[in-house]
Amino acid sequence: MAIKNFGRLNNFISGITGVTPGGSASLNMNTDSRVHRLNFQTSGIGYGIGGTIPTAVPTVTDAGVTFTPVVVNGVITSISGSGTSTLAPGDHDITITGGDYTQLDGTVIALGTGATATYTVDSSTSSNISAVTVTGGGSIGPLPPELVLTTWKEQVNGVVMCDITPSNVIRRALANPTNGWSLVTGEFPIFKTEPWRNLNHHNEITSWDLIGQNSWQFSFGIASNITSPLVVGSFEFDYERNQRPTMVAGKKTMVPFLQPIKLHQFSYPVGSGRFDLTVLPKDFPISRIWVYETDLTTGVRLGHGSIYQIEIFQDGNKVLEQTLAQNDQTLKEYGFDVSIYDAAFVSDIDQRLHKALHCEKQLILRVYSAQAANLNVVMETLPGAFQ
């Protein structure tokens, strides 16, 4: 006898393979449920992965001696000491804390914990430091997903439904009005039932109804500059379909009202001033377009203000024309965080998916840039199925 479930379940995610430094990890999920959310946690030993010494792993001063760590793949392997200690001769312990790293929500954390060393004060030497021995290269702890995961791809039946970077997975969640969700270090949320649509009558319309699908696969790259990377997670799901009544061949029946969000990312070099982007895909209705600029050489985000005007043309009709200040004001009024991206076009700003932008002939994204840069575009579309 089949057991029906009418509420949500939360289970561990099993079967993640390839989580090794520099590895290509993968995950095959079952397709017998309707999925609301997957929540991964990323961790490892990660001294120095957010930058270079001494900014990522600062020197440590203890009783007049400056200690400089050497890091290999996130682990402190050796420490040199210089100066004259004010402590009595003998062995003394120090603890190394990683340097500051600013997460995508603006919070600052220390990258690297648990490294320890012992040094010897010896009055017979000129600097009186005769030895520094690493007793612990670091401990496994939560690390920001954008530093542990280098790529992220999600496929259903072999169709790529998501291939945006891990940092843009986080950015998208932060930019939307998430009704209480906030970033926790190491948390990597994959929302299907999106928390920013809780005002909708059918707030679960974007959940992924995978019942009857053949395959659901994840693939993601693991950074090479950390030791002991870990990726674990859980997922929230139920066995009940989200359906609506309709007529098929003259008979009333129930069908899923499927609206999975499809996510893709693009990057183009642009000059200063006006730039018209005409090659973005328009096959499916467009829910949102997020844009931001990065440095042409370093890839570092230039920051809010690098784009000072945005326009959208649909089949020759100008549907959006705003300065940065106007774009910010509009988004703020609906609860969006305007600091996460440089500008955005949100067709369903009041969370009604049917207001998505339909283009038959041409879509043009026009931006006005303060300097030459890489223009990064994250698109949300509504294919109406896994296609």
QUILINPE-V53543 format. One record per pair of residues at least 6 apart in sequence whose ideal C-beta (glycine too) atoms are under 8 Angstrom apart, sorted by the first residue. I is the first residue (numbers start at 0). J is the second residue. Records with the same first field share a line. If there is no record, write none. Layout:
I = J + J
This chain:
3 = 238 + 239
4 = 237 + 238 + 239
5 = 237 + 239
6 = 237
7 = 35 + 235 + 236 + 237
8 = 235 + 236 + 237
9 = 233 + 234 + 235
10 = 233 + 234 + 236
11 = 231 + 232 + 233
12 = 26 + 28 + 37 + 39 + 231 + 232 + 233 + 234
14 = 26 + 27 + 28
15 = 24 + 25 + 26 + 230 + 231 + 232
16 = 24 + 25 + 26
17 = 23 + 24 + 25 + 221
18 = 24 + 221 + 228 + 229 + 230
19 = 221 + 228
20 = 72 + 221 + 222 + 223 + 224 + 225 + 226 + 228
21 = 221 + 222 + 223
22 = 220 + 221
23 = 218 + 219 + 220 + 221
24 = 218 + 219 + 220 + 221 + 230
25 = 216 + 217 + 218 + 219
26 = 216 + 217 + 218
27 = 214 + 215 + 216 + 217
28 = 209 + 215 + 216 + 217 + 234
29 = 209 + 215
30 = 209 + 210 + 211 + 212 + 213 + 214 + 215
31 = 209 + 210 + 238
32 = 209 + 210 + 236 + 237 + 238
33 = 206 + 207 + 208 + 209 + 210 + 236 + 237 + 238 + 239 + 240 + 241
34 = 191 + 206 + 207 + 209 + 234 + 235 + 236
35 = 191 + 192 + 203 + 206 + 235 + 236 + 237
36 = 188 + 189 + 190 + 191 + 192 + 234 + 235
37 = 188 + 189 + 191 + 232 + 233 + 234 + 235
38 = 186 + 187 + 188 + 189 + 232 + 233 + 234 + 235
39 = 144 + 186 + 187 + 188 + 189 + 230 + 231 + 232
40 = 141 + 185 + 186 + 187 + 229 + 230 + 231 + 232
41 = 141 + 142 + 143 + 144 + 147 + 148 + 185 + 187 + 228 + 229 + 230
42 = 139 + 140 + 141 + 142 + 147 + 185 + 228 + 229
43 = 73 + 139 + 140 + 142 + 147 + 225 + 226 + 227 + 228 + 229
44 = 73 + 74 + 111 + 113 + 136 + 137 + 138 + 139 + 140 + 225 + 226 + 227
45 = 73 + 97 + 110 + 111 + 137 + 140 + 142 + 146 + 147 + 225 + 226
46 = 55 + 56 + 68 + 70 + 73 + 74 + 75 + 95 + 97 + 110 + 111 + 114 + 137
47 = 55 + 56 + 70 + 73 + 97 + 98 + 110 + 111 + 224
48 = 55 + 73 + 110 + 142 + 146 + 222 + 224 + 225
49 = 55 + 98 + 100 + 110 + 146
50 = 98 + 100
52 = 67 + 68 + 69 + 70
53 = 67 + 98
54 = 98
55 = 70 + 97 + 98 + 100 + 110 + 111
56 = 68 + 70 + 75 + 95 + 97 + 98 + 111
57 = 98
58 = 65 + 66 + 67 + 68
59 = 65 + 66 + 68 + 93 + 95
60 = 66
61 = 84 + 91 + 93
62 = 84 + 85 + 86 + 91
63 = 82 + 83 + 84 + 85
64 = 80 + 81 + 82 + 83 + 84 + 118 + 128
65 = 80 + 81 + 82
66 = 78 + 79 + 80 + 93 + 95 + 116 + 118 + 131
67 = 78 + 79 + 80 + 81
68 = 75 + 77 + 78 + 95 + 114
69 = 75 + 76 + 77 + 78 + 79
70 = 76
72 = 223 + 224 + 225 + 226
73 = 111 + 137 + 224 + 225 + 226
74 = 136 + 137 + 226
75 = 95 + 111 + 114 + 116 + 133 + 136 + 137
76 = 133 + 136
77 = 131 + 133
78 = 95 + 116 + 118 + 131 + 133
79 = 131
80 = 118 + 126 + 128 + 131
81 = 126 + 128
82 = 126 + 128
83 = 126 + 127 + 128
84 = 91 + 118 + 120 + 127 + 128
86 = 120
87 = 120
88 = 120 + 121 + 122 + 127
89 = 119 + 120
90 = 117 + 118 + 119 + 120
91 = 117 + 118 + 119 + 120
92 = 115 + 116 + 117 + 134
93 = 115 + 116 + 117 + 118
94 = 114 + 115
95 = 111 + 114 + 115 + 116
96 = 109 + 111 + 112
97 = 109 + 110 + 111 + 112
98 = 109 + 110 + 111
99 = 107 + 108 + 109 + 110
100 = 107 + 108 + 109 + 110 + 143 + 146
101 = 107
102 = 108 + 143 + 182 + 184
103 = 143 + 145 + 166 + 169 + 170 + 173 + 182 + 339
104 = 173 + 181 + 182
105 = 338
106 = 182 + 184
108 = 143 + 184
110 = 142 + 146
111 = 137
112 = 137 + 138 + 140
113 = 135 + 137 + 138 + 140
114 = 133 + 135 + 136 + 137 + 138
115 = 133 + 134 + 135
116 = 131 + 132 + 133 + 134 + 135
117 = 131 + 132 + 134
118 = 128 + 130 + 131 + 132
119 = 128 + 129 + 130 + 131
120 = 127 + 128 + 129
121 = 127 + 128 + 129 + 130
123 = 129
136 = 226
137 = 226
139 = 227 + 229
141 = 183 + 184 + 185
142 = 184 + 185 + 225
143 = 184 + 185
144 = 165 + 166 + 168 + 169 + 185 + 186 + 187
145 = 164 + 165 + 166 + 169
146 = 222 + 225
147 = 165 + 221 + 222 + 225 + 228 + 230
148 = 165 + 187 + 219 + 220 + 221 + 222 + 230
149 = 165 + 219 + 220 + 221 + 222
150 = 162 + 164 + 165 + 218 + 219 + 220
151 = 161 + 162 + 163 + 164 + 165 + 168 + 217 + 219
152 = 159 + 161 + 162 + 217 + 218 + 219
153 = 159 + 160 + 161 + 162 + 189 + 215 + 216 + 217
154 = 160 + 214 + 215 + 216 + 217 + 218
155 = 207 + 209 + 212 + 214 + 215 + 216 + 385
156 = 212 + 213 + 214 + 385
157 = 214
158 = 385 + 386
159 = 263
160 = 259 + 261 + 262 + 385
161 = 261 + 262 + 263
162 = 262 + 263 + 264
163 = 171 + 262 + 263 + 264 + 377
164 = 264
165 = 187 + 219
167 = 264 + 289 + 377
168 = 187 + 188 + 189
169 = 182 + 187
170 = 289 + 339 + 340 + 377
171 = 262 + 289 + 377 + 379
172 = 180 + 182 + 188 + 190
173 = 182 + 336 + 339
174 = 289 + 335 + 336 + 337 + 339 + 340 + 343
175 = 193 + 194 + 195 + 335 + 336
176 = 195 + 333 + 334 + 335 + 336
177 = 194 + 195
178 = 194 + 195 + 197
179 = 194
180 = 188 + 194
187 = 232
191 = 205 + 206 + 207 + 259
192 = 202 + 203 + 205 + 206
193 = 205 + 260
195 = 350
196 = 202 + 204 + 205 + 350
198 = 350
199 = 350 + 351
201 = 241 + 256
203 = 241
204 = 241 + 256 + 258 + 352
205 = 258 + 259 + 260 + 352
206 = 241
207 = 259
208 = 240 + 241 + 255 + 257
209 = 215
210 = 238 + 240
212 = 385
219 = 230
221 = 228 + 230
222 = 228
240 = 253 + 255
241 = 255 + 256 + 257
242 = 253 + 254 + 255 + 256
243 = 253 + 254 + 255 + 256
244 = 251 + 252 + 253
245 = 251 + 252 + 253 + 254
246 = 252
247 = 254
257 = 383 + 384
258 = 352 + 381 + 383
259 = 381 + 382 + 384 + 385
260 = 286 + 379 + 380 + 381
261 = 283 + 379 + 380 + 381 + 382
262 = 377 + 378 + 379
263 = 280 + 377 + 378 + 380
264 = 375 + 376 + 377 + 378
265 = 279 + 375 + 376 + 378
266 = 373 + 374 + 375 + 376
267 = 274 + 276 + 373 + 374 + 376
268 = 295 + 371 + 372 + 373 + 374
269 = 292 + 366 + 368 + 371 + 372 + 373 + 374
270 = 368 + 371
271 = 368 + 369 + 370 + 371
272 = 367 + 368
273 = 365 + 366 + 367
274 = 365 + 366 + 367 + 368 + 374
275 = 363 + 364 + 365
276 = 363 + 364 + 365 + 366 + 374 + 376
277 = 361 + 362 + 363
279 = 288 + 362 + 364 + 376 + 378
280 = 378 + 380
281 = 358 + 361 + 362
282 = 380 + 382
283 = 380 + 381 + 382 + 383
284 = 355 + 356 + 357 + 380 + 381
285 = 344 + 346 + 355 + 356 + 357 + 358 + 362 + 378 + 379 + 380 + 381
286 = 345 + 346 + 347 + 352 + 355 + 356 + 379 + 380 + 381
287 = 343 + 344 + 345 + 346 + 347 + 378 + 379
288 = 311 + 343 + 344 + 364 + 376 + 377 + 378 + 379
289 = 340 + 343 + 376 + 377 + 378
290 = 306 + 309 + 340 + 341 + 342 + 343 + 364 + 366 + 374 + 375 + 376 + 377
291 = 300 + 301 + 305 + 306 + 340 + 341 + 342 + 375
292 = 300 + 301 + 305 + 306 + 341 + 368 + 372 + 373 + 374 + 375
293 = 299 + 300 + 301 + 372 + 373 + 375
294 = 300 + 301 + 372 + 373
295 = 371 + 372 + 373
298 = 373
301 = 341 + 370 + 372
302 = 341
303 = 323 + 337 + 338 + 340 + 341
304 = 323 + 341 + 369
305 = 341 + 368 + 369 + 370 + 372
306 = 323 + 341 + 342 + 366 + 367 + 368 + 369
307 = 322 + 323 + 367 + 368 + 369
308 = 320 + 321 + 322 + 323 + 366 + 367
309 = 319 + 321 + 323 + 326 + 342 + 344 + 364 + 365 + 366 + 367
310 = 317 + 319 + 320 + 321 + 363 + 364 + 365 + 366
311 = 317 + 318 + 319 + 344 + 356 + 362 + 363 + 364 + 365
312 = 318 + 361 + 362 + 363 + 365
313 = 356 + 357 + 358 + 361 + 362
314 = 358 + 359 + 360 + 361
315 = 360 + 361
318 = 356
319 = 344
321 = 329 + 342
323 = 341 + 342
326 = 337 + 342 + 343
327 = 337
329 = 348
330 = 337 + 343 + 345 + 348
331 = 337
333 = 345 + 348 + 349
335 = 343 + 345
340 = 377
342 = 366
344 = 356 + 364
346 = 354 + 355 + 356
347 = 353 + 354 + 355
352 = 381
355 = 380 + 381
356 = 362
364 = 376
366 = 374
368 = 374
